[in-house]
Amino acid sequence: MFARDAEAIIRDALRLRDTILAAQLHLKANGALFWQLSGLTDRLHAVMATVAEREPDFRTAGLGLLPLPEDYSSRK
């Protein structure tokens, strides 16, 4: 996978995450759909960490995943 493709995946995942979090604001915190969306957010975090080859830093904007490490293109 090329670095630009990985960055595009992460950018799209971050936008999807923002949409999910916005949708959760309109749901009851104890409802089943709220927790399904929460699980989806957790899964997105896992996918983004795998693509970026590092754990997300939740203290930074964009989860600290962009830009990708420069040596990413050497990955097989």
HTML snippet that shows the backbone in 3Dmol.js (N, CA, C, O; Angstrom):
<script src="https://3Dmol.org/build/3Dmol-min.js"></script>
<div id="view" style="width:600px;height:400px;position:relative"></div>
<script>
const pdb = `
ATOM      1  N   MET A   1       0.853  -1.173   0.000  1.00  0.00           N
ATOM      2  CA  MET A   1       0.000   0.000   0.000  1.00  0.00           C
ATOM      3  C   MET A   1       0.900   1.237   0.000  1.00  0.00           C
ATOM      4  O   MET A   1       1.882   1.305   0.740  1.00  0.00           O
ATOM      5  N   PHE A   2       0.553   2.203  -0.833  1.00  0.00           N
ATOM      6  CA  PHE A   2       1.292   3.456  -0.887  1.00  0.00           C
ATOM      7  C   PHE A   2       0.904   4.348   0.287  1.00  0.00           C
ATOM      8  O   PHE A   2      -0.206   4.254   0.810  1.00  0.00           O
ATOM      9  N   ALA A   3       1.825   5.208   0.693  1.00  0.00           N
ATOM     10  CA  ALA A   3       1.568   6.116   1.813  1.00  0.00           C
ATOM     11  C   ALA A   3       0.361   7.000   1.535  1.00  0.00           C
ATOM     12  O   ALA A   3      -0.436   7.254   2.438  1.00  0.00           O
ATOM     13  N   ARG A   4       0.213   7.473   0.304  1.00  0.00           N
ATOM     14  CA  ARG A   4      -0.940   8.345   0.000  1.00  0.00           C
ATOM     15  C   ARG A   4      -2.260   7.598   0.133  1.00  0.00           C
ATOM     16  O   ARG A   4      -3.270   8.180   0.528  1.00  0.00           O
ATOM     17  N   ASP A   5      -2.252   6.302  -0.198  1.00  0.00           N
ATOM     18  CA  ASP A   5      -3.471   5.501  -0.030  1.00  0.00           C
ATOM     19  C   ASP A   5      -3.789   5.314   1.448  1.00  0.00           C
ATOM     20  O   ASP A   5      -4.946   5.407   1.858  1.00  0.00           O
ATOM     21  N   ALA A   6      -2.765   5.053   2.239  1.00  0.00           N
ATOM     22  CA  ALA A   6      -2.964   4.881   3.678  1.00  0.00           C
ATOM     23  C   ALA A   6      -3.472   6.180   4.305  1.00  0.00           C
ATOM     24  O   ALA A   6      -4.366   6.157   5.151  1.00  0.00           O
ATOM     25  N   GLU A   7      -2.906   7.301   3.891  1.00  0.00           N
ATOM     26  CA  GLU A   7      -3.361   8.593   4.414  1.00  0.00           C
ATOM     27  C   GLU A   7      -4.810   8.864   4.033  1.00  0.00           C
ATOM     28  O   GLU A   7      -5.569   9.410   4.834  1.00  0.00           O
ATOM     29  N   ALA A   8      -5.203   8.486   2.811  1.00  0.00           N
ATOM     30  CA  ALA A   8      -6.588   8.664   2.376  1.00  0.00           C
ATOM     31  C   ALA A   8      -7.528   7.803   3.219  1.00  0.00           C
ATOM     32  O   ALA A   8      -8.614   8.246   3.590  1.00  0.00           O
ATOM     33  N   ILE A   9      -7.112   6.577   3.519  1.00  0.00           N
ATOM     34  CA  ILE A   9      -7.924   5.696   4.359  1.00  0.00           C
ATOM     35  C   ILE A   9      -8.111   6.321   5.732  1.00  0.00           C
ATOM     36  O   ILE A   9      -9.219   6.335   6.269  1.00  0.00           O
ATOM     37  N   ILE A  10      -7.030   6.835   6.295  1.00  0.00           N
ATOM     38  CA  ILE A  10      -7.114   7.434   7.629  1.00  0.00           C
ATOM     39  C   ILE A  10      -7.979   8.681   7.616  1.00  0.00           C
ATOM     40  O   ILE A  10      -8.794   8.874   8.519  1.00  0.00           O
ATOM     41  N   ARG A  11      -7.819   9.535   6.606  1.00  0.00           N
ATOM     42  CA  ARG A  11      -8.654  10.747   6.527  1.00  0.00           C
ATOM     43  C   ARG A  11     -10.130  10.384   6.433  1.00  0.00           C
ATOM     44  O   ARG A  11     -10.963  10.986   7.112  1.00  0.00           O
ATOM     45  N   ASP A  12     -10.457   9.402   5.595  1.00  0.00           N
ATOM     46  CA  ASP A  12     -11.852   8.974   5.463  1.00  0.00           C
ATOM     47  C   ASP A  12     -12.372   8.369   6.759  1.00  0.00           C
ATOM     48  O   ASP A  12     -13.516   8.612   7.142  1.00  0.00           O
ATOM     49  N   ALA A  13     -11.543   7.586   7.431  1.00  0.00           N
ATOM     50  CA  ALA A  13     -11.950   6.981   8.701  1.00  0.00           C
ATOM     51  C   ALA A  13     -12.187   8.057   9.756  1.00  0.00           C
ATOM     52  O   ALA A  13     -13.114   7.942  10.558  1.00  0.00           O
ATOM     53  N   LEU A  14     -11.360   9.099   9.765  1.00  0.00           N
ATOM     54  CA  LEU A  14     -11.557  10.194  10.724  1.00  0.00           C
ATOM     55  C   LEU A  14     -12.864  10.937  10.452  1.00  0.00           C
ATOM     56  O   LEU A  14     -13.561  11.337  11.385  1.00  0.00           O
ATOM     57  N   ARG A  15     -13.194  11.120   9.175  1.00  0.00           N
ATOM     58  CA  ARG A  15     -14.474  11.765   8.845  1.00  0.00           C
ATOM     59  C   ARG A  15     -15.651  10.894   9.273  1.00  0.00           C
ATOM     60  O   ARG A  15     -16.642  11.394   9.804  1.00  0.00           O
ATOM     61  N   LEU A  16     -15.535   9.592   9.037  1.00  0.00           N
ATOM     62  CA  LEU A  16     -16.590   8.663   9.461  1.00  0.00           C
ATOM     63  C   LEU A  16     -16.719   8.677  10.979  1.00  0.00           C
ATOM     64  O   LEU A  16     -17.827   8.653  11.514  1.00  0.00           O
ATOM     65  N   ARG A  17     -15.589   8.716  11.666  1.00  0.00           N
ATOM     66  CA  ARG A  17     -15.604   8.785  13.136  1.00  0.00           C
ATOM     67  C   ARG A  17     -16.326  10.038  13.613  1.00  0.00           C
ATOM     68  O   ARG A  17     -17.122   9.975  14.550  1.00  0.00           O
ATOM     69  N   ASP A  18     -16.057  11.177  12.977  1.00  0.00           N
ATOM     70  CA  ASP A  18     -16.745  12.420  13.341  1.00  0.00           C
ATOM     71  C   ASP A  18     -18.253  12.299  13.144  1.00  0.00           C
ATOM     72  O   ASP A  18     -19.030  12.781  13.968  1.00  0.00           O
ATOM     73  N   THR A  19     -18.663  11.660  12.059  1.00  0.00           N
ATOM     74  CA  THR A  19     -20.086  11.458  11.784  1.00  0.00           C
ATOM     75  C   THR A  19     -20.723  10.564  12.842  1.00  0.00           C
ATOM     76  O   THR A  19     -21.824  10.839  13.320  1.00  0.00           O
ATOM     77  N   ILE A  20     -20.023   9.493  13.203  1.00  0.00           N
ATOM     78  CA  ILE A  20     -20.542   8.571  14.218  1.00  0.00           C
ATOM     79  C   ILE A  20     -20.679   9.276  15.561  1.00  0.00           C
ATOM     80  O   ILE A  20     -21.696   9.136  16.240  1.00  0.00           O
ATOM     81  N   LEU A  21     -19.653  10.032  15.942  1.00  0.00           N
ATOM     82  CA  LEU A  21     -19.705  10.734  17.228  1.00  0.00           C
ATOM     83  C   LEU A  21     -20.832  11.765  17.246  1.00  0.00           C
ATOM     84  O   LEU A  21     -21.487  11.944  18.272  1.00  0.00           O
ATOM     85  N   ALA A  22     -21.062  12.441  16.128  1.00  0.00           N
ATOM     86  CA  ALA A  22     -22.156  13.399  16.046  1.00  0.00           C
ATOM     87  C   ALA A  22     -23.509  12.695  16.165  1.00  0.00           C
ATOM     88  O   ALA A  22     -24.428  13.215  16.799  1.00  0.00           O
ATOM     89  N   ALA A  23     -23.630  11.524  15.561  1.00  0.00           N
ATOM     90  CA  ALA A  23     -24.881  10.766  15.641  1.00  0.00           C
ATOM     91  C   ALA A  23     -25.139  10.283  17.065  1.00  0.00           C
ATOM     92  O   ALA A  23     -26.289  10.223  17.501  1.00  0.00           O
ATOM     93  N   GLN A  24     -24.089   9.943  17.784  1.00  0.00           N
ATOM     94  CA  GLN A  24     -24.249   9.458  19.154  1.00  0.00           C
ATOM     95  C   GLN A  24     -24.818  10.537  20.079  1.00  0.00           C
ATOM     96  O   GLN A  24     -25.445  10.217  21.088  1.00  0.00           O
ATOM     97  N   LEU A  25     -24.607  11.784  19.746  1.00  0.00           N
ATOM     98  CA  LEU A  25     -25.130  12.871  20.578  1.00  0.00           C
ATOM     99  C   LEU A  25     -26.656  12.857  20.639  1.00  0.00           C
ATOM    100  O   LEU A  25     -27.250  13.381  21.582  1.00  0.00           O
ATOM    101  N   HIS A  26     -27.286  12.258  19.635  1.00  0.00           N
ATOM    102  CA  HIS A  26     -28.742  12.255  19.545  1.00  0.00           C
ATOM    103  C   HIS A  26     -29.367  10.959  20.044  1.00  0.00           C
ATOM    104  O   HIS A  26     -30.572  10.751  19.903  1.00  0.00           O
ATOM    105  N   LEU A  27     -28.557  10.098  20.621  1.00  0.00           N
ATOM    106  CA  LEU A  27     -29.062   8.810  21.105  1.00  0.00           C
ATOM    107  C   LEU A  27     -28.942   8.726  22.620  1.00  0.00           C
ATOM    108  O   LEU A  27     -28.129   9.417  23.234  1.00  0.00           O
ATOM    109  N   LYS A  28     -29.758   7.876  23.201  1.00  0.00           N
ATOM    110  CA  LYS A  28     -29.660   7.623  24.643  1.00  0.00           C
ATOM    111  C   LYS A  28     -28.391   6.831  24.919  1.00  0.00           C
ATOM    112  O   LYS A  28     -28.076   5.882  24.201  1.00  0.00           O
ATOM    113  N   ALA A  29     -27.664   7.221  25.960  1.00  0.00           N
ATOM    114  CA  ALA A  29     -26.400   6.572  26.290  1.00  0.00           C
ATOM    115  C   ALA A  29     -26.575   5.116  26.698  1.00  0.00           C
ATOM    116  O   ALA A  29     -25.620   4.342  26.642  1.00  0.00           O
ATOM    117  N   ASN A  30     -27.775   4.735  27.105  1.00  0.00           N
ATOM    118  CA  ASN A  30     -27.989   3.348  27.501  1.00  0.00           C
ATOM    119  C   ASN A  30     -28.677   2.532  26.404  1.00  0.00           C
ATOM    120  O   ASN A  30     -29.072   1.391  26.642  1.00  0.00           O
ATOM    121  N   GLY A  31     -28.822   3.101  25.213  1.00  0.00           N
ATOM    122  CA  GLY A  31     -29.491   2.396  24.122  1.00  0.00           C
ATOM    123  C   GLY A  31     -28.550   1.487  23.348  1.00  0.00           C
ATOM    124  O   GLY A  31     -27.337   1.699  23.325  1.00  0.00           O
ATOM    125  N   ALA A  32     -29.120   0.484  22.723  1.00  0.00           N
ATOM    126  CA  ALA A  32     -28.331  -0.496  21.976  1.00  0.00           C
ATOM    127  C   ALA A  32     -27.606   0.143  20.789  1.00  0.00           C
ATOM    128  O   ALA A  32     -26.449  -0.184  20.525  1.00  0.00           O
ATOM    129  N   LEU A  33     -28.274   1.045  20.077  1.00  0.00           N
ATOM    130  CA  LEU A  33     -27.645   1.672  18.917  1.00  0.00           C
ATOM    131  C   LEU A  33     -26.449   2.529  19.329  1.00  0.00           C
ATOM    132  O   LEU A  33     -25.439   2.563  18.626  1.00  0.00           O
ATOM    133  N   PHE A  34     -26.556   3.217  20.462  1.00  0.00           N
ATOM    134  CA  PHE A  34     -25.443   4.010  20.968  1.00  0.00           C
ATOM    135  C   PHE A  34     -24.211   3.127  21.154  1.00  0.00           C
ATOM    136  O   PHE A  34     -23.109   3.507  20.757  1.00  0.00           O
ATOM    137  N   TRP A  35     -24.392   1.957  21.753  1.00  0.00           N
ATOM    138  CA  TRP A  35     -23.261   1.081  22.031  1.00  0.00           C
ATOM    139  C   TRP A  35     -22.753   0.393  20.779  1.00  0.00           C
ATOM    140  O   TRP A  35     -21.565   0.082  20.695  1.00  0.00           O
ATOM    141  N   GLN A  36     -23.611   0.147  19.807  1.00  0.00           N
ATOM    142  CA  GLN A  36     -23.144  -0.393  18.529  1.00  0.00           C
ATOM    143  C   GLN A  36     -22.259   0.623  17.821  1.00  0.00           C
ATOM    144  O   GLN A  36     -21.221   0.269  17.263  1.00  0.00           O
ATOM    145  N   LEU A  37     -22.674   1.891  17.847  1.00  0.00           N
ATOM    146  CA  LEU A  37     -21.862   2.940  17.234  1.00  0.00           C
ATOM    147  C   LEU A  37     -20.546   3.122  17.994  1.00  0.00           C
ATOM    148  O   LEU A  37     -19.510   3.398  17.389  1.00  0.00           O
ATOM    149  N   SER A  38     -20.587   2.970  19.292  1.00  0.00           N
ATOM    150  CA  SER A  38     -19.369   3.061  20.092  1.00  0.00           C
ATOM    151  C   SER A  38     -18.398   1.943  19.707  1.00  0.00           C
ATOM    152  O   SER A  38     -17.191   2.166  19.610  1.00  0.00           O
ATOM    153  N   GLY A  39     -18.924   0.764  19.492  1.00  0.00           N
ATOM    154  CA  GLY A  39     -18.094  -0.359  19.047  1.00  0.00           C
ATOM    155  C   GLY A  39     -17.501  -0.106  17.673  1.00  0.00           C
ATOM    156  O   GLY A  39     -16.359  -0.480  17.406  1.00  0.00           O
ATOM    157  N   LEU A  40     -18.278   0.531  16.797  1.00  0.00           N
ATOM    158  CA  LEU A  40     -17.783   0.876  15.470  1.00  0.00           C
ATOM    159  C   LEU A  40     -16.637   1.884  15.574  1.00  0.00           C
ATOM    160  O   LEU A  40     -15.651   1.784  14.843  1.00  0.00           O
ATOM    161  N   THR A  41     -16.765   2.842  16.471  1.00  0.00           N
ATOM    162  CA  THR A  41     -15.695   3.815  16.688  1.00  0.00           C
ATOM    163  C   THR A  41     -14.424   3.117  17.173  1.00  0.00           C
ATOM    164  O   THR A  41     -13.327   3.427  16.709  1.00  0.00           O
ATOM    165  N   ASP A  42     -14.573   2.187  18.097  1.00  0.00           N
ATOM    166  CA  ASP A  42     -13.412   1.435  18.583  1.00  0.00           C
ATOM    167  C   ASP A  42     -12.751   0.656  17.453  1.00  0.00           C
ATOM    168  O   ASP A  42     -11.525   0.580  17.368  1.00  0.00           O
ATOM    169  N   ARG A  43     -13.567   0.086  16.599  1.00  0.00           N
ATOM    170  CA  ARG A  43     -13.032  -0.685  15.463  1.00  0.00           C
ATOM    171  C   ARG A  43     -12.307   0.228  14.489  1.00  0.00           C
ATOM    172  O   ARG A  43     -11.255  -0.140  13.965  1.00  0.00           O
ATOM    173  N   LEU A  44     -12.854   1.417  14.238  1.00  0.00           N
ATOM    174  CA  LEU A  44     -12.179   2.386  13.374  1.00  0.00           C
ATOM    175  C   LEU A  44     -10.810   2.761  13.941  1.00  0.00           C
ATOM    176  O   LEU A  44      -9.838   2.878  13.195  1.00  0.00           O
ATOM    177  N   HIS A  45     -10.734   2.948  15.259  1.00  0.00           N
ATOM    178  CA  HIS A  45      -9.458   3.268  15.891  1.00  0.00           C
ATOM    179  C   HIS A  45      -8.448   2.146  15.643  1.00  0.00           C
ATOM    180  O   HIS A  45      -7.281   2.410  15.354  1.00  0.00           O
ATOM    181  N   ALA A  46      -8.893   0.908  15.755  1.00  0.00           N
ATOM    182  CA  ALA A  46      -8.007  -0.233  15.539  1.00  0.00           C
ATOM    183  C   ALA A  46      -7.512  -0.281  14.093  1.00  0.00           C
ATOM    184  O   ALA A  46      -6.333  -0.533  13.844  1.00  0.00           O
ATOM    185  N   VAL A  47      -8.407  -0.041  13.152  1.00  0.00           N
ATOM    186  CA  VAL A  47      -8.023  -0.057  11.734  1.00  0.00           C
ATOM    187  C   VAL A  47      -7.039   1.065  11.440  1.00  0.00           C
ATOM    188  O   VAL A  47      -6.038   0.851  10.756  1.00  0.00           O
ATOM    189  N   MET A  48      -7.319   2.267  11.954  1.00  0.00           N
ATOM    190  CA  MET A  48      -6.418   3.390  11.704  1.00  0.00           C
ATOM    191  C   MET A  48      -5.044   3.132  12.310  1.00  0.00           C
ATOM    192  O   MET A  48      -4.031   3.475  11.700  1.00  0.00           O
ATOM    193  N   ALA A  49      -4.990   2.544  13.482  1.00  0.00           N
ATOM    194  CA  ALA A  49      -3.706   2.234  14.105  1.00  0.00           C
ATOM    195  C   ALA A  49      -2.937   1.213  13.279  1.00  0.00           C
ATOM    196  O   ALA A  49      -1.716   1.310  13.152  1.00  0.00           O
ATOM    197  N   THR A  50      -3.635   0.246  12.722  1.00  0.00           N
ATOM    198  CA  THR A  50      -2.989  -0.756  11.885  1.00  0.00           C
ATOM    199  C   THR A  50      -2.435  -0.122  10.614  1.00  0.00           C
ATOM    200  O   THR A  50      -1.301  -0.398  10.223  1.00  0.00           O
ATOM    201  N   VAL A  51      -3.225   0.719   9.978  1.00  0.00           N
ATOM    202  CA  VAL A  51      -2.788   1.371   8.743  1.00  0.00           C
ATOM    203  C   VAL A  51      -1.601   2.295   9.013  1.00  0.00           C
ATOM    204  O   VAL A  51      -0.658   2.335   8.222  1.00  0.00           O
ATOM    205  N   ALA A  52      -1.639   3.032  10.114  1.00  0.00           N
ATOM    206  CA  ALA A  52      -0.577   3.985  10.439  1.00  0.00           C
ATOM    207  C   ALA A  52       0.629   3.315  11.096  1.00  0.00           C
ATOM    208  O   ALA A  52       1.671   3.948  11.271  1.00  0.00           O
ATOM    209  N   GLU A  53       0.495   2.053  11.457  1.00  0.00           N
ATOM    210  CA  GLU A  53       1.534   1.288  12.129  1.00  0.00           C
ATOM    211  C   GLU A  53       1.945   1.901  13.464  1.00  0.00           C
ATOM    212  O   GLU A  53       3.112   1.831  13.850  1.00  0.00           O
ATOM    213  N   ARG A  54       0.994   2.498  14.164  1.00  0.00           N
ATOM    214  CA  ARG A  54       1.241   3.019  15.510  1.00  0.00           C
ATOM    215  C   ARG A  54      -0.095   3.229  16.204  1.00  0.00           C
ATOM    216  O   ARG A  54      -1.140   3.329  15.561  1.00  0.00           O
ATOM    217  N   GLU A  55      -0.042   3.295  17.506  1.00  0.00           N
ATOM    218  CA  GLU A  55      -1.255   3.513  18.286  1.00  0.00           C
ATOM    219  C   GLU A  55      -1.681   4.975  18.176  1.00  0.00           C
ATOM    220  O   GLU A  55      -0.834   5.869  18.171  1.00  0.00           O
ATOM    221  N   PRO A  56      -2.970   5.220  18.090  1.00  0.00           N
ATOM    222  CA  PRO A  56      -3.431   6.606  18.012  1.00  0.00           C
ATOM    223  C   PRO A  56      -3.194   7.347  19.329  1.00  0.00           C
ATOM    224  O   PRO A  56      -3.302   6.771  20.412  1.00  0.00           O
ATOM    225  N   ASP A  57      -2.873   8.619  19.214  1.00  0.00           N
ATOM    226  CA  ASP A  57      -2.703   9.478  20.387  1.00  0.00           C
ATOM    227  C   ASP A  57      -3.985  10.274  20.542  1.00  0.00           C
ATOM    228  O   ASP A  57      -4.227  11.207  19.776  1.00  0.00           O
ATOM    229  N   PHE A  58      -4.810   9.924  21.519  1.00  0.00           N
ATOM    230  CA  PHE A  58      -6.126  10.522  21.668  1.00  0.00           C
ATOM    231  C   PHE A  58      -6.080  11.956  22.182  1.00  0.00           C
ATOM    232  O   PHE A  58      -7.112  12.623  22.252  1.00  0.00           O
ATOM    233  N   ARG A  59      -4.882  12.436  22.545  1.00  0.00           N
ATOM    234  CA  ARG A  59      -4.754  13.808  23.032  1.00  0.00           C
ATOM    235  C   ARG A  59      -4.617  14.817  21.894  1.00  0.00           C
ATOM    236  O   ARG A  59      -4.728  16.021  22.130  1.00  0.00           O
ATOM    237  N   THR A  60      -4.380  14.357  20.676  1.00  0.00           N
ATOM    238  CA  THR A  60      -4.126  15.267  19.561  1.00  0.00           C
ATOM    239  C   THR A  60      -5.256  15.237  18.562  1.00  0.00           C
ATOM    240  O   THR A  60      -5.992  14.255  18.462  1.00  0.00           O
ATOM    241  N   ALA A  61      -5.387  16.321  17.825  1.00  0.00           N
ATOM    242  CA  ALA A  61      -6.399  16.378  16.761  1.00  0.00           C
ATOM    243  C   ALA A  61      -6.080  15.305  15.729  1.00  0.00           C
ATOM    244  O   ALA A  61      -4.911  15.036  15.452  1.00  0.00           O
ATOM    245  N   GLY A  62      -7.106  14.697  15.162  1.00  0.00           N
ATOM    246  CA  GLY A  62      -6.896  13.651  14.161  1.00  0.00           C
ATOM    247  C   GLY A  62      -6.270  12.394  14.743  1.00  0.00           C
ATOM    248  O   GLY A  62      -5.728  11.571  14.005  1.00  0.00           O
ATOM    249  N   LEU A  63      -6.339  12.240  16.056  1.00  0.00           N
ATOM    250  CA  LEU A  63      -5.823  11.071  16.764  1.00  0.00           C
ATOM    251  C   LEU A  63      -4.321  10.913  16.613  1.00  0.00           C
ATOM    252  O   LEU A  63      -3.783   9.849  16.919  1.00  0.00           O
ATOM    253  N   GLY A  64      -3.628  11.949  16.148  1.00  0.00           N
ATOM    254  CA  GLY A  64      -2.179  11.874  16.025  1.00  0.00           C
ATOM    255  C   GLY A  64      -1.709  10.855  15.009  1.00  0.00           C
ATOM    256  O   GLY A  64      -0.609  10.320  15.150  1.00  0.00           O
ATOM    257  N   LEU A  65      -2.512  10.564  13.979  1.00  0.00           N
ATOM    258  CA  LEU A  65      -2.161   9.536  13.009  1.00  0.00           C
ATOM    259  C   LEU A  65      -1.584  10.091  11.717  1.00  0.00           C
ATOM    260  O   LEU A  65      -0.951   9.343  10.972  1.00  0.00           O
ATOM    261  N   LEU A  66      -1.773  11.358  11.423  1.00  0.00           N
ATOM    262  CA  LEU A  66      -1.255  11.940  10.188  1.00  0.00           C
ATOM    263  C   LEU A  66      -0.179  12.943  10.528  1.00  0.00           C
ATOM    264  O   LEU A  66      -0.309  13.602  11.560  1.00  0.00           O
ATOM    265  N   PRO A  67       0.861  13.114   9.760  1.00  0.00           N
ATOM    266  CA  PRO A  67       1.188  12.281   8.590  1.00  0.00           C
ATOM    267  C   PRO A  67       1.766  10.935   9.028  1.00  0.00           C
ATOM    268  O   PRO A  67       2.174  10.753  10.175  1.00  0.00           O
ATOM    269  N   LEU A  68       1.786  10.024   8.099  1.00  0.00           N
ATOM    270  CA  LEU A  68       2.332   8.708   8.382  1.00  0.00           C
ATOM    271  C   LEU A  68       3.855   8.778   8.481  1.00  0.00           C
ATOM    272  O   LEU A  68       4.465   9.715   7.965  1.00  0.00           O
ATOM    273  N   PRO A  69       4.471   7.799   9.135  1.00  0.00           N
ATOM    274  CA  PRO A  69       5.936   7.781   9.196  1.00  0.00           C
ATOM    275  C   PRO A  69       6.526   7.750   7.787  1.00  0.00           C
ATOM    276  O   PRO A  69       5.950   7.138   6.888  1.00  0.00           O
ATOM    277  N   GLU A  70       7.663   8.401   7.592  1.00  0.00           N
ATOM    278  CA  GLU A  70       8.272   8.474   6.266  1.00  0.00           C
ATOM    279  C   GLU A  70       8.698   7.113   5.745  1.00  0.00           C
ATOM    280  O   GLU A  70       8.713   6.899   4.533  1.00  0.00           O
ATOM    281  N   ASP A  71       9.041   6.194   6.622  1.00  0.00           N
ATOM    282  CA  ASP A  71       9.500   4.884   6.182  1.00  0.00           C
ATOM    283  C   ASP A  71       8.336   3.927   5.887  1.00  0.00           C
ATOM    284  O   ASP A  71       8.558   2.734   5.683  1.00  0.00           O
ATOM    285  N   TYR A  72       7.100   4.442   5.862  1.00  0.00           N
ATOM    286  CA  TYR A  72       5.927   3.590   5.640  1.00  0.00           C
ATOM    287  C   TYR A  72       6.003   2.872   4.314  1.00  0.00           C
ATOM    288  O   TYR A  72       5.607   1.710   4.222  1.00  0.00           O
ATOM    289  N   SER A  73       6.512   3.546   3.258  1.00  0.00           N
ATOM    290  CA  SER A  73       6.516   2.939   1.923  1.00  0.00           C
ATOM    291  C   SER A  73       7.418   1.732   1.826  1.00  0.00           C
ATOM    292  O   SER A  73       7.315   0.973   0.863  1.00  0.00           O
ATOM    293  N   SER A  74       8.302   1.525   2.793  1.00  0.00           N
ATOM    294  CA  SER A  74       9.175   0.354   2.759  1.00  0.00           C
ATOM    295  C   SER A  74       8.482  -0.894   3.275  1.00  0.00           C
ATOM    296  O   SER A  74       9.025  -1.995   3.175  1.00  0.00           O
ATOM    297  N   ARG A  75       7.290  -0.732   3.824  1.00  0.00           N
ATOM    298  CA  ARG A  75       6.541  -1.888   4.349  1.00  0.00           C
ATOM    299  C   ARG A  75       6.085  -2.776   3.213  1.00  0.00           C
ATOM    300  O   ARG A  75       5.664  -2.286   2.165  1.00  0.00           O
ATOM    301  N   LYS A  76       6.166  -4.071   3.412  1.00  0.00           N
ATOM    302  CA  LYS A  76       5.752  -5.019   2.358  1.00  0.00           C
ATOM    303  C   LYS A  76       4.321  -5.412   2.524  1.00  0.00           C
ATOM    304  O   LYS A  76       3.801  -6.199   1.732  1.00  0.00           O
TER     305      LYS A  76
END
`;
const viewer = $3Dmol.createViewer("view");
viewer.addModel(pdb, "pdb");
viewer.setStyle({}, {cartoon: {color: "spectrum"}});
viewer.zoomTo();
viewer.render();
</script>
